[in-house]
Amino acid sequence: MAARNVVVAQSGGPSPVINSSLRGVAETCRAFPQTFGTVYAGFHGIEGVLKEELLDLSAQPAEEIALLRTTPAAGAIGTCRYKLKAHQEEDFERTIEVFKAHDIGFFFYNGGNDSMDTAHKVGQLAGERGLDLVAVGVPKTIDNDVGDSEFKLIDHTPGYGSVARYWACIVQNAFEENRGACPSDPVLVLQAMGRKIGFIPAAARLADPHREQSLQIYIPEAGLNLAALADKVNDQLKERGCVVVVVSEGLDVGEIGASKDSFGHTQFSASQITVGQVVVNYLNEVGLAARGSARGQVPGTDQRDTAIYASTVDLDEAYQVGQKAALIARDEGTGWMSTLLRKPGTIYGVDYGKVALEEVANSERHFPKAWIDPSGVDVTDDFVAYARPLIGEDWPSVPLVNGLQRFARLKPLFAEQKCAQYVPQAHR
Amino acid sequence: MAARNVVVAQSGGPSPVINSSLRGVAETCRAFPQTFGTVYAGFHGIEGVLKEELLDLSAQPAEEIALLRTTPAAGAIGTCRYKLKAHQEEDFERTIEVFKAHDIGFFFYNGGNDSMDTAHKVGQLAGERGLDLVAVGVPKTIDNDVGDSEFKLIDHTPGYGSVARYWACIVQNAFEENRGACPSDPVLVLQAMGRKIGFIPAAARLADPHREQSLQIYIPEAGLNLAALADKVNDQLKERGCVVVVVSEGLDVGEIGASKDSFGHTQFSASQITVGQVVVNYLNEVGLAARGSARGQVPGTDQRDTAIYASTVDLDEAYQVGQKAALIARDEGTGWMSTLLRKPGTIYGVDYGKVALEEVANSERHFPKAWIDPSGVDVTDDFVAYARPLIGEDWPSVPLVNGLQRFARLKPLFAEQKCAQYVPQAHR
């Protein structure tokens, strides 16, 4: 059988390791030229497929593909918030048209639950339309909310370990700031990503696993309101004099005027006031038990874009789920997502495997209730045991040239357009 | 002459290299035991002196002192926002009393203009009260606003180079996020520190010295209002499709409800709404030329607290101004601040020297008007030539132990208290 061409694309928010998965797919496809032909990237996700903007990865210098390892975020091939909703039939048909025009036999989609749903549907429709297409998903989300709450479909999603490491490190930094600034500015409020799911703010505990510093963590699942938060902060101030307060962006603090993206997800980074700011203002208004004021930090998207805070464990795992996806496509066919499952026992390690796209698409992971400390402002040692291995042991080697980070720079080499122009349905 | 004891203290906001200066003072004093006796740190600045809380640095393990190099912020010995104002005569007298009680012959004060004023006044009063005290200042401020606008008193302040490097790197990260997120979220707004002085936001240009990316920089000195900003952002969107917008925390956007610290400085990190948020909201309200929304980041104090983004040039220079301060104290006597001046010519290098405390105390540095690009949304190549050497070429080596940053941990060894208890005047 002749080699068939490949489209790989990304969806949703990026991560520090999303490009490692891209590299894993691209390099593994290159290694099997009898199976895989030209590897194209959908430029800005499925939107790039709809617009027939296919970036030729096979024509890129191998060095630039290798540099994807330490290139954070999605600037290399772009991502999108565009969703192929069930009723957007023209979009689905267009996808098949573009794939047929370029002899695409393999479609890799890197994303979360929604993206696995899209990959699944595209794979199904291709079959109905007589296109022999292998659709395989690659897991990604910093929020760690892909899969199930029993960690049976996937242990953790690539991306999470790096953002967890970011929080471990910057909360360490915040301890130094906070202790240094006492007593005049005793409260430092840091807002973490993760939507309504507490995995990211929970990672702040990794900064201080033995609870030597003064830290409180507010995750949405603990259900504390602003008044309870202020009471607990003031109690902590009486005891310790200062405190670092990590709050989830998804904490319920009333109206924050957040907009929705096209997946229907709240887009906290575009809200009119941040949760962190609401907390800072509330604390300053009710007055603090210690003299001085509360101050705020909203690192925003930088937490998912920093190369130097990436976890080397996460970088390796992200590469290998990409690699595994290519191997699944070659050896096992369509309808799967590559996954990683923790080996049993106390020594950390993972096995790579596959789960059905459909199963992932319909799953939803929550932060385990058992990992919330009874105080409501901390997480348990079981969470620490789960998350600690994910942040690794080393700084990654991020190359610097002329004082700046040397990120991958892909050339704008696109496949020749063969289809009529097309405006994605949701943009009409 | 017998060796006399030493007090070193810090004031104001910290930096990633403030502890390098502390180490420079401490290790240099250790190297000359015939001149310098026990080295104490005023715990939390001059407040620690007033309260007779003197941390014994001489009793600390040499390894912990060495680890100060890569320990950011002021958690090691603390800082303060407490100012010895001219009318607080009791505070001044108390300072002399404590110094006399501990045979303090040398006082090193690390800070900005206000701190140099304090050091100067303490030195003067000591003389009047019969205490032979050598008072020497150590320059520090991330804002780079110490000294004069002609760079004759000091070329740049230790701390600035590291925060400049932080901005060079995270704006690089933001480019990756921003290009990846186009077209759905075309505007990313990042708020930089620096009060009303533009040096820190200006450093964003170092991320892209050849102007290949889409970046606009709004410094207070350019004087653009919100409406002009929105026009310029929209013009840029029409041309480039996306843009990273770096705004100063001190941009004039109307009421942000910022409180004042005890120096009378606006404390932006405790304001009720940030400048970055005002800009995000305004852009989203007036509507963007491109589809999608503006998103915001307020890294806050993390920009001055990150060890890994510290500049190795800055780390070395910070150490050496501390070292130089000790040498000045030993060889040249009281009333000076150690300084660094750029060598003439195109090859970067600095000479260490001294300037009178009084001269620094009365000086004020502004961002040179000639370095503002006529567009009002950029800085010139002359600024880049000035700032580029300060960020260095390498990542610093920040030790990790068990996955976490290994920061200096000083033991709570305090000098025996010999004076009566005292409540600082401003706290009564």
Chai-1 contact restraints between the chains, C-beta under 6 A:
chainA,res_idxA,chainB,res_idxB,connection_type,confidence,min_distance_angstrom,max_distance_angstrom,comment,restraint_id
A,P14,B,G180,contact,1.0,0.0,6.0,A-B,restraint_1
A,P72,B,N173,contact,1.0,0.0,6.0,A-B,restraint_2
A,P72,B,E176,contact,1.0,0.0,6.0,A-B,restraint_3
A,A73,B,E176,contact,1.0,0.0,6.0,A-B,restraint_4
A,A73,B,E177,contact,1.0,0.0,6.0,A-B,restraint_5
A,A73,B,G180,contact,1.0,0.0,6.0,A-B,restraint_6
A,A74,B,G180,contact,1.0,0.0,6.0,A-B,restraint_7
A,G75,B,E176,contact,1.0,0.0,6.0,A-B,restraint_8
A,G75,B,R179,contact,1.0,0.0,6.0,A-B,restraint_9
A,G75,B,G180,contact,1.0,0.0,6.0,A-B,restraint_10
A,G78,B,G180,contact,1.0,0.0,6.0,A-B,restraint_11
A,T79,B,G180,contact,1.0,0.0,6.0,A-B,restraint_12
A,R81,B,S184,contact,1.0,0.0,6.0,A-B,restraint_13
A,I170,B,D302,contact,1.0,0.0,6.0,A-B,restraint_14
A,Q172,B,Q405,contact,1.0,0.0,6.0,A-B,restraint_15
A,N173,B,P72,contact,1.0,0.0,6.0,A-B,restraint_16
A,N173,B,D302,contact,1.0,0.0,6.0,A-B,restraint_17
A,N173,B,D305,contact,1.0,0.0,6.0,A-B,restraint_18
A,N173,B,T306,contact,1.0,0.0,6.0,A-B,restraint_19
A,E176,B,P72,contact,1.0,0.0,6.0,A-B,restraint_20
A,E176,B,A73,contact,1.0,0.0,6.0,A-B,restraint_21
A,E176,B,G75,contact,1.0,0.0,6.0,A-B,restraint_22
A,E176,B,D305,contact,1.0,0.0,6.0,A-B,restraint_23
A,E177,B,A73,contact,1.0,0.0,6.0,A-B,restraint_24
A,E177,B,T301,contact,1.0,0.0,6.0,A-B,restraint_25
A,E177,B,D305,contact,1.0,0.0,6.0,A-B,restraint_26
A,R179,B,G75,contact,1.0,0.0,6.0,A-B,restraint_27
A,G180,B,P14,contact,1.0,0.0,6.0,A-B,restraint_28
A,G180,B,A73,contact,1.0,0.0,6.0,A-B,restraint_29
A,G180,B,A74,contact,1.0,0.0,6.0,A-B,restraint_30
A,G180,B,G75,contact,1.0,0.0,6.0,A-B,restraint_31
A,G180,B,G78,contact,1.0,0.0,6.0,A-B,restraint_32
A,G180,B,T79,contact,1.0,0.0,6.0,A-B,restraint_33
A,S184,B,R81,contact,1.0,0.0,6.0,A-B,restraint_34
A,S259,B,S293,contact,1.0,0.0,6.0,A-B,restraint_35
A,S269,B,R295,contact,1.0,0.0,6.0,A-B,restraint_36
A,A270,B,S293,contact,1.0,0.0,6.0,A-B,restraint_37
A,A270,B,R295,contact,1.0,0.0,6.0,A-B,restraint_38
A,Q272,B,N281,contact,1.0,0.0,6.0,A-B,restraint_39
A,N281,B,Q272,contact,1.0,0.0,6.0,A-B,restraint_40
A,S293,B,S259,contact,1.0,0.0,6.0,A-B,restraint_41
A,S293,B,A270,contact,1.0,0.0,6.0,A-B,restraint_42
A,R295,B,S269,contact,1.0,0.0,6.0,A-B,restraint_43
A,R295,B,A270,contact,1.0,0.0,6.0,A-B,restraint_44
A,Q297,B,G300,contact,1.0,0.0,6.0,A-B,restraint_45
A,Q297,B,D302,contact,1.0,0.0,6.0,A-B,restraint_46
A,V298,B,V298,contact,1.0,0.0,6.0,A-B,restraint_47
A,P299,B,P299,contact,1.0,0.0,6.0,A-B,restraint_48
A,G300,B,Q297,contact,1.0,0.0,6.0,A-B,restraint_49
A,T301,B,E177,contact,1.0,0.0,6.0,A-B,restraint_50
A,D302,B,I170,contact,1.0,0.0,6.0,A-B,restraint_51
A,D302,B,N173,contact,1.0,0.0,6.0,A-B,restraint_52
A,D302,B,Q297,contact,1.0,0.0,6.0,A-B,restraint_53
A,D305,B,N173,contact,1.0,0.0,6.0,A-B,restraint_54
A,D305,B,E176,contact,1.0,0.0,6.0,A-B,restraint_55
A,D305,B,E177,contact,1.0,0.0,6.0,A-B,restraint_56
A,T306,B,N173,contact,1.0,0.0,6.0,A-B,restraint_57
A,I308,B,I308,contact,1.0,0.0,6.0,A-B,restraint_58
A,I391,B,G403,contact,1.0,0.0,6.0,A-B,restraint_59
A,E393,B,G403,contact,1.0,0.0,6.0,A-B,restraint_60
A,G403,B,I391,contact,1.0,0.0,6.0,A-B,restraint_61
A,G403,B,E393,contact,1.0,0.0,6.0,A-B,restraint_62
A,Q405,B,Q172,contact,1.0,0.0,6.0,A-B,restraint_63
